[in-house]
């Protein structure tokens, strides 16, 4: 396998989680007696450009199907994050009803709904039918296709070049990151702006966020790598913000290489921090496997102790990161009988690999477990607030990443 960006042959393994099913391939009851496909879940780091990337295994259209079960609007905190961004970027770029905004991977309209309400023309690009349908019900026009260079050129040729191109948590999900980036370059207007949000590799390493590894994430990005990829496509990064979302993300601001946007000091500051932490060297990537295995061991020790003591444990949040953690640790129904999730699309289905049933949140109120394992640790505060009545009856909350925590 060669690097997806620079084509350097890959040999340095960053993380190996064995074999696992696709993290969002939730099962119906009828699927439980059928064979389940698993694929190697292994990350390499490129010795040249330092792009961290999954081993090749499956095409994007195998993972992002019509029944793709992730709906962004399920999280209140994520809706609020999107609304704040829209207000900020509208003011910063002086967007008006004469502007045009495009979001790649627009999901269920969680973000573009804010531009619709403001009267700013927009377009969503979303290949999964279920989420695209939800967006259209909000009055958002959607193209149901995968984005790349050909689409970017086509939209520009149709007179639909964008003043603002948005991509939240999609840059890591594209198998051909070079083609995708060239598509951004073709779509954005000469003085337009691109903003992308993605988990920061530096924070993933710092906080041992190995459970954000799943097959749908093809790339794990630092600012230095994103900057290099942008420059290869005739773009440049002129600003960056560090965000708390997903355990630590970057929001990068890009434009065409010759656009008039001045580079902000934040770019040099983040690059310097990455350099200080050795992301251009091999040190930070060595030993990460052992740290991930320690998290797994600590979670299993907790679940086994709870069972010995007759304490009940339930899960909350049928998230992709939860599937990675549970499958790596080999957790099944005997240690975690059920998981609750607020997304109707996941309720009544089963977690891939572990086959743990997904129930509505009401099941927690009905059963009052001694512990709730919060799998999407990035929204643990939001979940604990939602489940405060359980805490009043003695339920305690557990997270496993970056280390076992019981509150």
C-alpha positions as CSV (number, residue, x, y, z in Angstrom):
1,X,0.0,0.0,0.0
2,X,1.2,3.5,-0.9
3,X,0.4,6.8,0.9
4,X,-2.8,8.2,-0.3
5,X,-1.3,11.7,-0.7
6,X,2.4,11.3,-1.7
7,X,2.5,7.7,-2.9
8,X,5.4,6.7,-0.6
9,X,5.2,3.0,0.2
10,X,3.9,2.5,3.7
11,X,5.6,0.2,6.3
12,X,5.3,2.0,9.6
13,X,2.3,0.7,11.7
14,X,0.8,3.3,14.0
15,X,-2.1,1.3,15.4
16,X,-3.4,-2.2,14.9
17,X,-6.9,-3.0,16.3
18,X,-7.2,-6.4,14.6
19,X,-10.3,-7.1,12.4
20,X,-13.6,-5.3,12.8
21,X,-16.9,-4.7,11.0
22,X,-17.7,-1.3,9.5
23,X,-18.5,0.9,12.5
24,X,-21.8,2.2,11.2
25,X,-23.0,-1.1,9.7
26,X,-25.8,-1.6,12.3
27,X,-27.6,-4.9,12.2
28,X,-31.2,-5.9,12.1
29,X,-32.4,-8.9,14.0
30,X,-32.5,-10.9,10.8
31,X,-28.8,-10.2,10.3
32,X,-27.7,-11.8,13.5
33,X,-27.6,-15.3,12.2
34,X,-25.8,-14.3,9.0
35,X,-22.0,-14.0,8.3
36,X,-20.7,-10.6,9.2
37,X,-17.9,-9.0,7.1
38,X,-14.8,-7.8,9.0
39,X,-11.8,-5.9,7.7
40,X,-8.3,-5.1,9.1
41,X,-8.5,-2.0,11.2
42,X,-4.9,-0.9,11.0
43,X,-3.3,2.6,10.7
44,X,0.0,3.4,8.9
45,X,2.0,6.6,9.1
46,X,3.8,7.8,6.0
47,X,7.5,8.1,6.5
48,X,7.6,11.1,4.1
49,X,4.5,13.4,4.5
50,X,3.4,11.9,7.9
51,X,-0.2,11.4,6.8
52,X,-1.7,8.8,9.1
53,X,-4.1,6.5,7.2
54,X,-6.1,3.3,7.3
55,X,-5.1,0.2,5.4
56,X,-7.0,-0.1,2.2
57,X,-10.0,-2.5,2.5
58,X,-13.4,-1.2,1.2
59,X,-14.9,1.3,-1.2
60,X,-16.7,4.4,0.2
61,X,-20.0,3.3,-1.4
62,X,-19.9,0.1,0.8
63,X,-19.8,2.3,3.9
64,X,-22.0,5.3,3.2
65,X,-25.2,3.6,2.0
66,X,-28.8,4.7,1.9
67,X,-29.4,3.5,5.4
68,X,-26.3,5.2,6.9
69,X,-27.4,5.7,10.5
70,X,-25.4,8.8,11.7
71,X,-27.7,11.9,11.9
72,X,-25.8,15.0,13.1
73,X,-28.9,16.6,14.5
74,X,-29.2,14.0,17.3
75,X,-26.7,15.9,19.3
76,X,-27.9,19.2,20.8
77,X,-24.3,20.4,21.4
78,X,-23.4,19.8,17.8
79,X,-26.4,21.7,16.6
80,X,-25.4,24.6,18.8
81,X,-21.8,24.4,17.5
82,X,-23.1,24.6,13.9
83,X,-25.3,27.6,14.7
84,X,-22.4,29.5,16.3
85,X,-20.2,28.8,13.3
86,X,-22.9,30.0,10.9
87,X,-23.3,33.3,12.8
88,X,-19.6,33.8,13.0
89,X,-18.8,33.0,9.4
90,X,-21.7,35.0,8.0
91,X,-20.3,38.1,9.8
92,X,-16.7,37.4,9.0
93,X,-17.2,36.9,5.3
94,X,-20.1,39.5,5.1
95,X,-22.4,36.8,3.5
96,X,-25.6,38.1,2.0
97,X,-28.5,36.8,-0.1
98,X,-26.3,37.3,-3.1
99,X,-23.7,34.8,-1.7
100,X,-23.6,31.1,-2.3
101,X,-22.7,28.5,0.3
102,X,-21.9,24.8,-0.4
103,X,-21.5,22.2,2.3
104,X,-19.9,18.9,1.4
105,X,-21.3,16.0,3.5
106,X,-24.2,18.1,4.6
107,X,-25.8,15.1,6.4
108,X,-29.3,15.9,7.7
109,X,-29.1,19.6,7.3
110,X,-27.9,20.3,10.8
111,X,-25.8,23.2,9.6
112,X,-27.3,24.6,6.3
113,X,-30.6,25.0,8.0
114,X,-29.1,28.2,9.6
115,X,-28.3,29.6,6.2
116,X,-31.8,28.8,4.9
117,X,-33.2,30.7,7.9
118,X,-31.0,33.7,7.1
119,X,-32.0,33.7,3.4
120,X,-28.5,32.9,2.2
121,X,-28.6,30.5,-0.8
122,X,-27.0,27.2,-0.2
123,X,-26.5,23.7,-1.5
124,X,-25.8,20.4,0.3
125,X,-23.8,17.5,-1.1
126,X,-24.7,14.3,0.6
127,X,-24.6,10.8,-0.9
128,X,-26.6,8.9,1.8
129,X,-30.3,9.0,1.1
130,X,-31.7,8.9,4.6
131,X,-29.8,12.0,5.8
132,X,-30.4,13.8,2.4
133,X,-34.1,13.3,2.8
134,X,-34.1,14.9,6.2
135,X,-32.2,17.9,4.8
136,X,-34.6,18.3,2.0
137,X,-37.5,18.4,4.4
138,X,-35.9,21.5,5.9
139,X,-35.9,23.2,2.5
140,X,-32.2,22.5,1.7
141,X,-31.4,21.6,-1.9
142,X,-29.2,18.5,-1.9
143,X,-27.1,16.7,-4.6
144,X,-26.9,13.0,-3.7
145,X,-23.4,12.3,-4.9
146,X,-19.9,11.8,-3.7
147,X,-17.8,15.0,-4.0
148,X,-14.6,15.2,-5.9
149,X,-12.7,17.1,-8.6
150,X,-15.2,16.3,-11.4
151,X,-18.2,17.6,-9.4
152,X,-16.3,20.7,-8.3
153,X,-15.5,21.6,-11.9
154,X,-19.1,20.8,-13.0
155,X,-20.6,23.1,-10.4
156,X,-18.2,25.9,-11.3
157,X,-19.0,25.5,-15.0
158,X,-22.7,25.7,-14.2
159,X,-22.1,29.1,-12.5
160,X,-22.4,27.6,-9.0
161,X,-19.0,28.5,-7.7
162,X,-19.1,29.0,-4.0
163,X,-18.2,32.0,-1.8
164,X,-18.0,29.6,1.1
165,X,-17.3,25.8,0.9
166,X,-17.8,24.0,4.2
167,X,-16.7,20.5,5.2
168,X,-17.2,19.4,8.8
169,X,-15.8,16.0,9.6
170,X,-15.6,14.9,6.0
171,X,-12.0,15.5,5.1
172,X,-10.9,12.4,7.1
173,X,-13.6,10.3,5.4
174,X,-12.6,10.6,1.8
175,X,-10.6,7.7,0.2
176,X,-8.9,10.0,-2.4
177,X,-8.0,13.1,-0.4
178,X,-6.1,14.6,-3.4
179,X,-9.1,14.4,-5.7
180,X,-11.3,15.8,-3.0
181,X,-9.0,18.7,-2.4
182,X,-8.8,19.5,-6.1
183,X,-12.6,19.5,-6.1
184,X,-12.5,22.2,-3.3
185,X,-10.1,24.2,-5.4
186,X,-12.3,24.0,-8.5
187,X,-15.5,24.9,-6.6
188,X,-14.4,27.8,-4.5
189,X,-14.5,31.3,-6.2
190,X,-11.2,33.2,-6.7
191,X,-11.7,35.1,-3.5
192,X,-13.9,32.5,-1.8
193,X,-13.1,30.7,1.4
194,X,-13.0,27.0,2.4
195,X,-13.5,25.9,6.0
196,X,-12.8,22.3,7.1
197,X,-13.2,20.8,10.5
198,X,-11.5,17.5,11.4
199,X,-10.1,15.9,14.6
200,X,-6.5,17.0,15.2
201,X,-4.0,14.2,15.1
202,X,-2.0,15.9,17.8
203,X,-4.9,15.6,20.3
204,X,-5.6,12.1,19.2
205,X,-2.1,11.1,20.2
206,X,-2.1,13.3,23.3
207,X,-5.3,11.8,24.7
208,X,-5.1,8.3,23.3
209,X,-8.2,8.7,21.3
210,X,-7.7,5.4,19.5
211,X,-11.4,4.7,19.4
212,X,-11.8,7.4,16.7
213,X,-10.1,4.9,14.4
214,X,-12.7,3.3,12.1
215,X,-12.8,2.2,8.5
216,X,-14.9,5.3,7.5
217,X,-11.9,7.5,8.7
218,X,-9.4,7.1,5.9
219,X,-7.1,9.9,7.2
220,X,-5.9,11.3,10.5
221,X,-4.6,14.8,10.0
222,X,-2.3,17.4,11.5
223,X,-2.2,21.0,10.3
224,X,1.2,20.5,8.6
225,X,-0.2,17.6,6.5
226,X,-3.4,19.4,5.6
227,X,-1.4,22.4,4.6
228,X,0.8,20.3,2.3
229,X,-2.2,18.6,0.7
230,X,-3.9,22.0,0.1
231,X,-0.7,23.4,-1.5
232,X,-0.5,20.4,-3.9
233,X,-4.0,21.4,-5.2
234,X,-3.3,25.1,-5.6
235,X,-4.8,26.2,-2.3
236,X,-3.3,27.6,0.9
237,X,-4.3,27.6,4.5
238,X,-4.5,31.2,5.9
239,X,-6.1,30.7,9.3
240,X,-6.8,28.0,11.8
241,X,-8.8,27.6,15.0
242,X,-8.4,24.9,17.7
243,X,-11.8,23.6,18.8
244,X,-12.9,21.3,21.7
245,X,-15.2,19.2,19.5
246,X,-14.5,15.5,19.1
247,X,-11.8,15.6,21.7
248,X,-9.8,18.4,20.0
249,X,-10.4,19.5,16.4
250,X,-9.0,22.0,13.9
251,X,-11.0,24.4,11.8
252,X,-8.8,25.4,8.9
253,X,-9.5,28.3,6.6
254,X,-8.3,27.9,3.0
255,X,-8.4,29.8,-0.2
256,X,-6.9,29.7,-3.7
257,X,-3.1,30.3,-3.6
258,X,-3.4,33.8,-5.2
259,X,-6.4,35.0,-3.2
260,X,-6.1,38.1,-1.1
261,X,-6.6,36.6,2.3
262,X,-3.7,37.3,4.6
263,X,-2.2,34.5,6.7
264,X,-3.1,34.8,10.4
265,X,-0.5,34.2,13.2
266,X,-2.5,31.1,14.4
267,X,-1.2,29.1,11.4
268,X,2.4,29.5,12.5
269,X,1.5,28.9,16.1
270,X,-0.2,25.6,15.6
271,X,2.6,24.4,13.2
272,X,5.2,25.3,15.8
273,X,3.3,23.3,18.5
274,X,3.1,20.3,16.2
275,X,6.8,20.6,15.5
276,X,7.5,20.9,19.3
277,X,5.6,17.7,19.9
278,X,7.6,15.9,17.3
279,X,4.8,15.1,14.8
280,X,7.4,15.3,12.0
281,X,9.5,12.7,13.7
282,X,8.7,9.1,14.6
283,X,8.6,9.4,18.4
284,X,4.9,10.3,19.0
285,X,3.8,7.4,16.9
286,X,5.9,4.8,18.8
287,X,4.2,3.3,21.8
288,X,0.7,4.3,20.9
289,X,-0.4,0.7,20.5
290,X,0.6,-0.1,24.1
291,X,-1.4,2.9,25.3
292,X,-4.5,1.7,23.4
293,X,-4.2,-1.8,24.9
294,X,-4.0,-0.3,28.4
295,X,-7.4,1.5,27.9
296,X,-8.9,-1.8,26.6
297,X,-7.5,-3.7,29.6
298,X,-8.8,-1.2,32.1
299,X,-12.3,-1.2,30.6
300,X,-12.4,-5.0,30.7
301,X,-11.2,-5.1,34.3
302,X,-14.0,-2.7,35.3
303,X,-16.8,-4.6,33.5
304,X,-15.6,-7.9,34.9
305,X,-15.4,-6.5,38.4
306,X,-18.9,-5.1,38.1
307,X,-20.3,-8.4,37.0
308,X,-18.6,-10.2,39.9
309,X,-20.1,-7.7,42.3
310,X,-23.6,-8.1,40.9
311,X,-23.6,-4.5,39.6
312,X,-25.5,-3.7,36.4
313,X,-23.9,-1.8,33.5
314,X,-25.6,-0.3,30.5
315,X,-24.2,1.7,27.6
316,X,-25.2,5.1,26.2
317,X,-24.4,6.3,22.7
318,X,-24.3,3.7,19.8
319,X,-21.5,5.7,18.3
320,X,-18.8,4.6,15.8
321,X,-16.1,5.2,18.4
322,X,-18.1,2.9,20.7
323,X,-18.1,0.2,18.1
324,X,-14.3,0.5,17.7
325,X,-13.8,0.3,21.5
326,X,-16.2,-2.6,22.1
327,X,-14.9,-4.7,19.2
328,X,-11.2,-4.1,20.1
329,X,-12.0,-5.2,23.7
330,X,-14.2,-8.1,22.7
331,X,-17.1,-6.8,24.8
332,X,-20.4,-8.7,24.2
333,X,-23.8,-8.8,25.8
334,X,-22.6,-10.7,28.8
335,X,-20.7,-7.6,30.0
336,X,-22.9,-4.9,28.4
337,X,-26.5,-6.1,27.9
338,X,-27.7,-3.1,26.0
339,X,-26.9,0.4,24.8
340,X,-29.3,3.3,24.5
341,X,-29.2,6.0,21.8
342,X,-31.5,8.9,21.0
343,X,-31.3,8.4,17.2
344,X,-34.4,6.6,16.0
345,X,-32.5,5.2,13.1
346,X,-30.3,3.1,15.5
347,X,-33.0,2.0,17.9
348,X,-34.2,-1.6,17.5
349,X,-30.9,-2.5,15.7
350,X,-27.7,-4.2,17.0
351,X,-24.1,-3.0,17.3
352,X,-21.9,-4.5,14.5
353,X,-19.5,-7.1,15.8
354,X,-20.7,-7.2,19.4
355,X,-24.4,-7.7,18.5
356,X,-25.4,-5.6,21.6
357,X,-29.0,-4.3,21.2
358,X,-29.7,-0.6,20.8
359,X,-32.7,0.6,22.8
360,X,-34.4,4.0,23.3
361,X,-33.1,6.1,26.2
362,X,-36.3,5.3,28.2
363,X,-34.8,1.9,28.9
364,X,-32.3,3.5,31.2
365,X,-35.1,5.1,33.2
366,X,-37.0,1.8,33.4
367,X,-34.0,-0.3,34.4
368,X,-31.9,2.1,36.4
369,X,-28.5,0.5,36.0
370,X,-25.7,0.9,38.6
371,X,-23.4,2.3,35.9
372,X,-23.8,3.9,32.5
373,X,-20.8,3.6,30.2
374,X,-20.8,6.7,27.9
375,X,-19.2,5.6,24.7
376,X,-19.2,9.0,22.9
377,X,-16.9,10.5,25.5
378,X,-16.7,13.7,23.5
379,X,-20.3,14.6,24.6
380,X,-20.1,13.1,28.1
381,X,-21.0,16.3,29.8
382,X,-24.1,16.6,27.6
383,X,-25.1,13.0,28.2
384,X,-24.7,13.3,32.0
385,X,-26.9,16.4,32.0
386,X,-29.6,14.6,30.1
387,X,-29.4,11.6,32.4
388,X,-29.2,13.6,35.7
389,X,-32.4,11.9,37.0
390,X,-30.5,8.6,37.0
391,X,-27.7,10.1,39.0
392,X,-30.2,11.2,41.6
393,X,-31.1,7.5,42.1
394,X,-27.4,6.5,42.4
395,X,-26.4,5.6,38.9
396,X,-22.7,6.5,38.1
397,X,-21.2,7.4,34.8
398,X,-18.2,5.8,33.2
399,X,-15.9,6.8,30.3
400,X,-13.0,4.6,29.1
401,X,-11.0,7.1,27.0
402,X,-8.4,8.5,27.5
403,X,-8.4,6.5,30.8
404,X,-11.1,4.9,32.9
405,X,-13.1,7.5,34.8
406,X,-16.1,6.8,37.1
407,X,-18.2,9.7,38.3
